[in-house]
Amino acid sequence: MALSKIEAARSLSDDELLEAIVETKQELFQLRFKQAARQLTKEVHRFKHARHRLAQLMTVQRERQLATETEGAEASLSVSAQESASA
């Protein structure tokens, strides 16, 4: 199974992104639990895939957060520039 592409994560809505993060964290928990109980023998590669997917999802989440903060900062700068120009 090939690793997922980040474009798939970027195409998700914010709600779907949060849901996918929760699901991936649950999957990692289940994998760790199975490994501790010695039930996981041939599916060890799933750790790598799940961690990779979680990193992609959290990267997209952070990109969106930074974009929102940047837009807010630009809006406040333009408002303050307008206020100083009118004063």
C-alpha positions as CSV (number, residue, x, y, z in Angstrom):
1,M,0.0,0.0,0.0
2,A,1.4,3.4,-1.0
3,L,1.6,6.3,1.3
4,S,-1.2,8.8,0.9
5,K,-0.7,12.1,-0.9
6,I,-1.1,15.4,0.9
7,E,-3.5,16.7,-1.9
8,A,-6.1,14.2,-0.5
9,A,-5.8,15.9,2.9
10,R,-5.9,19.4,1.4
11,S,-9.2,18.6,-0.4
12,L,-11.0,17.9,2.9
13,S,-13.2,20.4,4.6
14,D,-12.3,21.7,8.1
15,D,-14.8,19.3,9.7
16,E,-13.6,16.3,7.7
17,L,-10.0,17.2,8.5
18,L,-10.7,17.2,12.3
19,E,-12.6,13.9,11.9
20,A,-9.8,12.3,10.0
21,I,-7.2,13.5,12.6
22,V,-9.3,11.8,15.4
23,E,-9.7,8.6,13.4
24,T,-6.0,8.4,12.7
25,K,-5.1,9.0,16.3
26,Q,-7.6,6.2,17.3
27,E,-6.0,3.9,14.7
28,L,-2.6,4.6,16.1
29,F,-3.9,3.8,19.6
30,Q,-5.4,0.6,18.5
31,L,-2.2,-0.4,16.7
32,R,-0.1,0.3,19.9
33,F,-2.6,-1.7,22.0
34,K,-2.5,-4.7,19.6
35,Q,1.3,-4.5,19.6
36,A,1.5,-4.5,23.4
37,A,-0.9,-7.4,23.5
38,R,1.3,-9.3,21.0
39,Q,-1.6,-9.5,18.5
40,L,0.1,-7.4,15.8
41,T,2.6,-9.5,13.9
42,K,2.4,-8.8,10.1
43,E,0.9,-5.4,10.0
44,V,3.8,-3.4,11.6
45,H,4.0,-1.2,8.4
46,R,0.6,0.3,9.3
47,F,2.4,2.3,12.0
48,K,4.4,4.2,9.4
49,H,1.3,4.8,7.2
50,A,-0.8,6.0,10.2
51,R,2.0,8.3,11.4
52,H,2.5,9.7,7.9
53,R,-1.2,10.3,7.5
54,L,-1.5,12.0,10.8
55,A,1.5,14.3,10.0
56,Q,-0.1,15.2,6.7
57,L,-3.4,16.0,8.3
58,M,-1.9,18.1,11.1
59,T,0.3,20.0,8.5
60,V,-2.8,20.9,6.5
61,Q,-4.6,22.0,9.8
62,R,-1.6,24.2,10.7
63,E,-1.4,25.7,7.2
64,R,-5.1,26.7,7.4
65,Q,-4.6,28.1,10.9
66,L,-1.6,30.2,9.7
67,A,-3.6,31.4,6.7
68,T,-6.4,32.5,8.9
69,E,-4.0,34.4,11.2
70,T,-2.3,36.0,8.3
71,E,-5.6,37.2,6.9
72,G,-6.6,38.6,10.3
73,A,-3.3,40.4,10.6
74,E,-3.6,41.9,7.1
75,A,-7.1,43.1,7.8
76,S,-6.0,44.8,11.1
77,L,-3.1,46.4,9.3
78,S,-5.3,47.8,6.6
79,V,-7.8,49.2,9.2
80,S,-5.0,50.9,11.2
81,A,-3.5,52.3,8.0
82,Q,-6.9,53.8,7.0
83,E,-7.4,55.2,10.5
84,S,-3.9,56.9,10.4
85,A,-4.6,58.3,6.9
86,S,-7.9,59.8,8.0
87,A,-6.4,61.4,11.1
